[in-house]
Structure formats: C-alpha cells, structure tokens
Amino acid sequence: MKSTTQSGPTAMYRLAVLSRVTAAICGGYALAGLCTALLAIWLPMARADAVMTATMVSFAIYACAVIWVFAARDAWRAWVGLGLPTLALAAAYWLGRSVS
C-alpha cells in the first residue's frame, strides 16, 4: 500500500534552495566583479599588473561569497549579506570614478 504523506522536500524548501543558488551565482558574481573593478583602480602598480592581480583575487572572493550564501542561516540573510557589501562597493566605485 502506498503512503499518502509527502516524504520529499517541500516546495518552500526548493524555493529557498533556488533563492540561495541565484544569490550565489548572481550576487557572488556582482560582488566579485565590483571588487575586481575597484582593485584594478586602487592597486598601486602598473595597470596591467593591477588588472591581473584583481582578477586573480576575484576568484577567491567569488568562492567566499558562494560559501557565505550556503552557510547563512536562511536565504534572506544570504541575500542581505551579499547585497550590502555589493551596494557599498558600487557606491565606492561610482565615487572613485567620478573623482578621477
């Protein structure tokens, strides 16, 4: 006889996982991209060296962002934990570009 109760993941759980995956991919990319842009501008070395160094550092930043998203207590905190630094970096980039 087949059980009528659902033993698999619920729809809310699946949406929470989808939200975290989206945060990890999109939010992590935005955070890493902005860090790369800022480091390429601010590092005190030749432009080509600064860009290469910033690009290499961005891989570590992206990996840390993905780890953060899945270590956060819930999907909301994962989004906020990526969103606030991303907004701060975007503001710093905008201010840095307008001053130069």
C-alpha positions, 0 to 999 in steps of 0.5 A: 500500500502506498503512503499518502504523506509527502516524504520529499522536500517541500516546495518552500524548501526548493524555493529557498534552495533556488533563492540561495543558488541565484544569490550565489551565482548572481550576487557572488558574481556582482560582488566579485566583479565590483571588487575586481573593478575597484582593485584594478583602480586602487592597486598601486602598480602598473595597470596591467599588473593591477588588472591581473592581480584583481582578477586573480583575487576575484576568484577567491572572493567569488568562492567566499561569497558562494560559501557565505550564501550556503552557510547563512542561516536562511536565504534572506540573510544570504541575500542581505549579506551579499547585497550590502557589501555589493551596494557599498562597493558600487557606491565606492566605485561610482565615487572613485570614478567620478573623482578621477 
